[in-house]
Amino acid sequence: MSKPRRDRLYPKPRHTRHAWYLEDNEPGRQPRQVLIIAWRRHSYRWAARIVYCVEIEGSEPAVVDCWVPAETLRPVPADPNRAYRLR
């Protein structure tokens, strides 16, 4: 007997942790895929602690960990059930 559908699905995350980060407003610049680690507020402005990977030519990839203004981020909603096509 198969499991009911609700038992086969992953719960949806409550908060989006994946985002696009645009370092500067240069035209043609591609946003980076980042993972949001934490949030903090200073006065009325929010900032996010993010991590992302940078590929360095001729070397191992490096991980960057920094605080950025919230205005430079765009959320990427994640649904693990759609990603894995669970039935």
N, C-alpha and C positions, 0 to 999 in steps of 0.2 A: 504494500500500500504506500502511495507517495505522501509526502508531507504537504500540509496545506500551504497555499501561496504565502500567507503572512509569515510562516516559519522559514521560508526560503529566501526572503528579502532582507537586505541589510537595512538598518534604520538610517534615514536621511540625516546628515549632519545638521545640527541646529544653527551653527555659525559657519560661514564660508571662510576657509583658511587659505584658499588659493586666490591669487590675484594677478593682474597685469600691472607692471610698474614702468612708468615712462620717466626716465632720469631727467630729461630736459625737453624743451619744446622745439627741438630742431625738426624741420620738416623731413620726412622720409626715415626718421629714426624708428626702429622697431622696439616695441615694449618687451620687457623681460617677464618671464614666468617666475613668480615668487611664491614663497610660503610665508604667511603671516604668523609670527611667533607670539607677539604680545602687543597690547595697546597701552598708550599712556596719554594723559591730557595735561597740557600746560596752559593755564588760563583758559581761553576759549578755543584753543587749537588742539587737534588730535594728531598723534604720530603713531606709526606702526613700526615694530621691530620686524624686519624681514630677513630672509636668507634666500640666496640664489647661487647658482653655479656659473662660473666664468671659465670658458675654455681659453687657455693660453697656448699659443702656437709653440710647439716643441717642448711642452712641459705638461705636467699633470693638471687636470682641472682644479680650480680653487673655489672654495666656498666663501661667499661674502655675507657678512652679518652686519646690518646697520639699521639705524632709525631713519625713517623718511616721513615727510608730511602726508597726511591721509589724502590730500587732494591729488597726489601723484599716483594713486592706486585705483584700479577698477576691479570689482569682485568677479570671480568666475564661479558660478554655482556648480556644485558637485553632487552628482547622484550616482552612487556606486552600482545601483541596480541597472541603470542604463548603460554604464560603462562595461559591465560584464554580461549584459543581455541574459539575466537570469530569468528563467521561466517558471 
